[in-house]
Amino acid sequence: MSERTHIKSVLVANRGEIARRVFRTCRDLGVETVAVHSDADAGAPFVREADRAVRLPGSAPGETYLRGDLVIAAARAAGADAIHPGYGFLSENAQFAQDVVDAGLTWIGPRPETIEAMGSKIRAKELMAAAGVPVLDVDPATATADDFPLLVKASAGGGGRGMRVVDDPRDLEAELARAGAEAASAFGDDTVFVEPYLATARHVEVQVMADVHGTCWVVGDRDCSIQRRHQKVVEEAPAPALSDVARATLHDAARKAVGATGYVGAGTVEFLVDGDRVFFLEMNTRLQVEHPVTEAVTGLDLVALQLAVAEGRPLEGEPPAPSGHAVEVRLYAEDPADDWRPQTGTLRAFDVEGVAFVNPAGHGLRVDSGVEAGSEVGVHYDAMLAKVIAHGPDRASALRMLDGALRRSRVHGVETNTALLRAILADDDFAAARLHTSLLDERLEAWTKPAEAPVLPALAAALAQAEASRASARVLGRVPAAYRNVPSQPRSRRYLVPGSDEPLEVTYESRGGRLASDLATVVEVSPTRVVLERDGVRTSYAVTVGETSVDVAGPEGALSLEVVPRFVDPSEVVAAGSLLAPMPAAVVSVAVAAGDRVERGQTVLVLEAMKMQHTVAAPADGVVTEVHVSAGSQVESGAVLAVVEEEDQS
């Protein structure tokens, strides 16, 4: 890293919301921007927002964003003199960082040797222990039953990939292999390690920033205890309900970590906190996904500081003390109630209240997103759509502000975890900051419990659909919607509601030339707006009618309803016992062949989508009669993978 440089053009070796985030700061600083993109991302917002863009042929990460040689070649072709790695992909790849430096470019990140030392979580623990930082460790070869549960982790990456909790010693070998395969897919390195699993500890991290002149800033702490599959869902700063002893220990340990590694740039030191006890987890040598909450409470632009440090400038003075409280939630395209199944499709609407990053940040809402209306959510990348951040004068204010933003959001086209996020924010223990890393798992059933049937939104959908059909009719367009020449029974519509397998049916009819229903008084109706009154309370709904779905937005939140056709196409009926692909995915492995006998719960095949692996198991004891895929196959959602004929239990 040069002592003094002047960056003129930055290539971001990443995609989505983090690329857009870095571009925003670069624009503020007058620095030119360069995007690299896969074929799947050719039309993505971050590509359009860059001054220049270079295509990386292909769509899978392994042939695009993980190809450091192609990224460096793109920087040269576009005239970039610096590379910012974002997070994930190559951000913690020491060889890539060295290759960037060797190419004569400025690397906006820690020194390659530091990344190498911290990139191996095994080596990082050794360094931290030598520096006097408490660590957790156990040797899987000598682990006894008393050591369980254990946590298997990928040595070369994070984000929950390659991570498994093992409760039974008999499962350790298989879970080590499974975690290694997932780590290899996500990071190109199948090395894993294990440590004791502290189910009720908190996950707290410390933001650090260090320059080439030896100055280290400890820029506050964050709580990241609400996690699904060991991937963070809710983050906040400062970490609430933390004892003075624990906070002081955390900040002191973070300084020791920086000193032990000769760290330069932005980084995060992560810990498990159990009361006043603190244990080192890992050091992330990059910007974190959750950095906005730290920016909100300090008013700092961490990306601008990264560029300044990369140019050799000193950090002046001390970092600002935190002001107020900030909470961030990660909005995912996934179904939490269905084993976190990733969702794919085209976003018909993406309207989430908040502004892009503004510095200094005042109280209010911020949204960092990688998508917009019309964006395609595919299978190749992480399922996160956006981060929604609220900054208030105190924690209660920030939580209320954030819940309001989620309630008013309109995201249609893919199912999201919005309802889960709102349930978390409303939980009494969460509101009281009684946090630990197992809280989400413990409350998942309650937090994903289906809400009361959305009768009024469904009625609004049916009325708008009826009015839209009348308005578009080529003949008899003047005939009122739902009109019957000989009155017999009300019209009805059926919809599939997210989180429910049973269709919801609503009825309506024409009375005196106007649409009416026994469910509520119809005050106003058009193809795009419906006003209903029940028990003296009027409620307005914005409606968008599509060919196979109807999107409704009201005070309860946004809802996408799938229209149940009146008649079933016989060609769409599949054989009993068919195992269907729950999402578009790649087939990683097939464990059975036609004619094999299988037991209920036995693995039939393994799929991979959005860098996570999903096991498809036999639904019952039986015989495999058909196998339609092989390892490497690409399948669409709903495709028949195999057929298991259930044994006659009589």
Secondary structure, 3 states (H helix, E strand, C coil): CCCCCCCCEEEECCCHHHHHHHHHHHHHHCCEEEEEECCCCCCCHHHHHCCEEEECCCCCHHHCCCCHHHHHHHHHHHCCCEEECCCCCCCCCHHHHHHHHHCCCEECCCCHHHHHHHHCHHHHHHHHHHCCCCECCCCCCCCCHHHCCEEEEECCCCCCCCCEEECCHHHHHHHHHHHHHHHHHHHCCCCEEEEECCCCCEEEEEEEEECCCCCEEEEEEEEEEEEECCEEEEEEECCCCCCHHHHHHHHHHHHHHHHHHCCCEEEEEEEEEECCEEEEEEEECCCCCCHHHHHHHHCCCHHHHHHHHHCCCCCCCCCCCCCCEEEEEEEECEEHHHCCEECCEECCEEECCCECCCCCCCCEEEEEECCCCCCEECCCCCCEEEEEEEEECCHHHHHHHHHHHHHHCEEECCCCCHHHHHHHHHCHHHHCCCCCCCHHHHHHHHHCCCCCCCHHHHHHHHHHHHHHHHHHCCCCCCCCCCCCCCCCCCEEEEEECCCCCCCEEEEEEEECCEEECCCCEEEEECCCEEEEEECCEEEEEEEEECCCEEEEEECCEEEEEEECCCCCCHHHCCCCCEEECCCCEEEEEECCCCCCEECCCCEEEEEEECCEEEEEECCCCEEEEEECCCCCCEECCCCEEEEEEECCCC
